[in-house]
């Protein structure tokens, strides 16, 4: 099968690597080949983190510019940084809740308006699903379930190659039992958001 290219971006501490693990294991459970690479950046200081994944026959996980099938961005400015990876055929799922970089706080440079970021993404992609995943996570019971809100949203996007029930099985296998119900609720709310938009 032609690889399905997933680019995930955000900042350290948002659960990007865990999300990638859940997707990767779900692909393997579905008997699909998967390759993945991670860039941690300055994750300890809230710096950029990204994961590149290809589901299907691929020799390298690196996604060529303009060839992502889906961009899942946990933070708006990190979605902006990922624009070279997308094209008019890319679906974008983006969390509208910003994390202000520590180096901007002391600088004269301001964080761009989120609406301007979303317009730029909209101009470059097939469709943008922009949601306040932080707020949905809080409603689900804990802010740390934000990554599962984003995963649910991505799973609902047209053409996502892994079935919802297999993703849920992988969540059960990879997430702590004590927070599983919150994470499942967060996932379902993200899924429903995309299905209703």
LOKE-577774 format. One record per residue (C-alpha): residue number from 0; x, y, z. Coordinates in steps of 0.2 Angstrom, whole numbers. Layout:
<gutis>
{NUM {X Y Z}} ...
</gutis>
This chain:
<gutis>
{0 {0 0 0}} {1 {6 18 -3}} {2 {12 25 13}} {3 {0 36 23}} {4 {11 50 30}} {5 {7 57 48}} {6 {17 72 54}} {7 {14 76 73}} {8 {20 92 80}} {9 {19 101 97}} {10 {30 105 112}} {11 {38 95 125}} {12 {26 88 138}} {13 {11 87 127}} {14 {11 68 125}} {15 {16 68 107}} {16 {28 52 109}} {17 {14 43 118}} {18 {2 47 104}} {19 {14 41 91}} {20 {16 25 101}} {21 {-3 22 101}} {22 {-4 25 82}} {23 {11 14 78}} {24 {5 -1 89}} {25 {-12 1 81}} {26 {-5 0 64}} {27 {5 -16 69}} {28 {-11 -24 76}} {29 {-19 -20 59}} {30 {-4 -29 50}} {31 {1 -13 42}} {32 {20 -9 41}} {33 {25 7 50}} {34 {40 17 52}} {35 {43 32 64}} {36 {56 45 69}} {37 {55 57 83}} {38 {64 74 85}} {39 {64 79 104}} {40 {71 97 102}} {41 {72 106 118}} {42 {58 96 125}} {43 {63 99 143}} {44 {61 117 141}} {45 {45 117 131}} {46 {53 117 114}} {47 {47 109 98}} {48 {44 90 97}} {49 {39 81 81}} {50 {36 64 75}} {51 {35 58 57}} {52 {26 42 53}} {53 {23 32 38}} {54 {10 18 38}} {55 {12 6 23}} {56 {27 1 13}} {57 {41 14 16}} {58 {60 14 18}} {59 {62 30 28}} {60 {50 38 41}} {61 {55 56 35}} {62 {41 64 26}} {63 {46 74 11}} {64 {40 92 10}} {65 {22 93 3}} {66 {18 75 6}} {67 {10 74 23}} {68 {-7 66 22}} {69 {-12 73 39}} {70 {-4 86 51}} {71 {-9 83 69}} {72 {-2 99 78}} {73 {-4 100 97}} {74 {0 119 97}} {75 {-4 132 84}} {76 {14 140 81}} {77 {21 122 79}} {78 {8 119 65}} {79 {15 135 57}} {80 {32 128 58}} {81 {26 112 49}} {82 {18 120 34}} {83 {33 114 23}} {84 {27 97 26}} {85 {9 100 20}} {86 {0 103 3}} {87 {-18 106 -4}} {88 {-21 87 -1}} {89 {-16 87 18}} {90 {-29 87 32}} {91 {-24 97 47}} {92 {-30 94 65}} {93 {-24 108 76}} {94 {-26 113 94}} {95 {-30 131 95}} {96 {-24 133 113}} {97 {-6 141 112}} {98 {9 138 123}} {99 {19 154 123}} {100 {38 150 121}} {101 {49 155 135}} {102 {60 165 124}} {103 {46 176 118}} {104 {41 181 135}} {105 {57 191 136}} {106 {57 197 118}} {107 {49 211 108}} {108 {43 198 96}} {109 {24 193 99}} {110 {16 177 97}} {111 {5 177 81}} {112 {-14 179 82}} {113 {-21 161 81}} {114 {-34 166 68}} {115 {-19 172 57}} {116 {-11 155 59}} {117 {-27 146 55}} {118 {-30 156 39}} {119 {-12 152 34}} {120 {-15 133 37}} {121 {-32 134 28}} {122 {-24 142 12}} {123 {-11 128 11}} {124 {-21 112 15}} {125 {-36 102 10}} {126 {-46 106 26}} {127 {-42 112 44}} {128 {-50 105 59}} {129 {-46 118 73}} {130 {-52 114 91}} {131 {-48 119 108}} {132 {-41 102 113}} {133 {-35 109 130}} {134 {-53 114 135}} {135 {-60 97 129}} {136 {-47 88 139}} {137 {-52 98 155}} {138 {-71 94 152}} {139 {-66 76 150}} {140 {-57 76 167}} {141 {-39 81 165}} {142 {-29 92 154}} {143 {-16 79 151}} {144 {-29 69 141}} {145 {-27 83 127}} {146 {-16 71 116}} {147 {-30 59 116}} {148 {-43 73 111}} {149 {-31 76 96}} {150 {-29 57 92}} {151 {-48 55 92}} {152 {-49 70 80}} {153 {-36 63 68}} {154 {-44 45 69}} {155 {-61 53 62}} {156 {-52 62 47}} {157 {-57 55 30}} {158 {-44 42 24}} {159 {-36 39 41}} {160 {-30 21 38}} {161 {-33 13 55}} {162 {-50 9 62}} {163 {-56 17 77}} {164 {-58 1 87}} {165 {-40 -4 84}} {166 {-34 13 90}} {167 {-45 11 106}} {168 {-37 -6 109}} {169 {-20 1 107}} {170 {-25 15 120}} {171 {-30 2 132}} {172 {-13 -7 130}} {173 {-3 9 132}} {174 {-11 20 144}} {175 {-12 19 163}} {176 {-27 10 169}} {177 {-31 24 182}} {178 {-33 37 168}} {179 {-40 26 155}} {180 {-59 32 156}} {181 {-54 50 155}} {182 {-43 47 140}} {183 {-57 37 132}} {184 {-69 51 135}} {185 {-57 64 128}} {186 {-54 53 112}} {187 {-72 51 109}} {188 {-75 70 111}} {189 {-61 73 98}} {190 {-68 60 86}} {191 {-86 68 88}} {192 {-79 85 84}} {193 {-72 80 68}} {194 {-87 70 63}} {195 {-98 84 66}} {196 {-88 97 56}} 
</gutis>
